[in-house]
Amino acid sequence: SFVPLFERIRSFAQTDVTVLLQGETGTGKEIVSRLIHTLSPRNGEPFVAVNMAGFTSHLIESELFGHRRGAFTGAVTDHAGYFEAVGGGTLFLDEIGELGLDCQAKLLRVLQSGRMCRVGETTERETSARVVLATNRDLRGEVEARRFRDDLYYRISSHLVELPPLRERAGDVELLAGYFLRKYASQYGRTIEGFQPEALARIDGYPFPGNVRELEGIVSAAVLIERGSKISPASLPAHLLGLKGNPKDLEAVKRQTVLSVLAECDGNRRGRRRSWGSRAAR
């Protein structure tokens, strides 16, 4: 359940330990990394997220640790890497399993000593960054396959947060849906108070193969679509409602949309049309 998971996250957040987040794609690893930063004494400092899979192997070292001008072709200026740029904040390194063995060794040194060298330099620099790592791979299996250094694995696996898929977190769906509703209602300037019971039941009953990322997208879209004060089933995608193009089912969704709009304006259809027209004019 979410409560003991949250307690583990909060305990780690209040220290400077390197935290490893492990779970399927879309299970909310970046959300948790931001939560760790928010709950930590560093919450007033920068938070920087880096996807290791987004860089080629010969660029990632430069991006992480920086480089000296002339260190390689194209290095026309000195460059501060992410470890320097984040200062005393939190550096989130996603898809850590994508790092090559050489770069893994250099990352291990930084985690152990708090010191590093820019590419092309011999002078060490200190870093005070707090590091959170994440992967969707089985790192123990990667160690056995000799694709991940065992010394780095044992260094980072002590403070492990395993994020189970959403389908195994029955009590978390409603909590997360409410969080995303508040987030996107604020972001989009919508006054939506919650979910209608049937809409919440549909969300609770869905297995979410895309995990937290899929739930976030569904709620974000529903906040934009909904015209009432609470998210209705009509604002959810058809696959959550079990619809497969049946005209009667689709007509029911259309009817529910109309009812939601009328409910928002107390049944005053003319007034509602004027409201939309005035928005369009603006």
ABEGO torsion letter per residue (X at the ends): XAAAAAAAAAAAAABABBBBBBEBBGAGAAAAAAAAAAABAAAABBBBBBBAAABBAAAAAAAAAEBBBGABBGBABBBBBAAAAAEABBBBBBGAAABBAAAAAAAAAAAAAGBBBBBGBABBBBBABBBBBBBABBAAAAAAAGABBAAAAAAAAABBBBBBBAAABAAAAAAAAAAAAAAAAAAAGBBBAEBBAAAAAAAAABAGAAEAAAAAAAAAAAAAABABABBBAAABBAAAAGBAGBAAAAAAAAAAAAAAAAAAAGGBAAAAAAAAAAAAAX
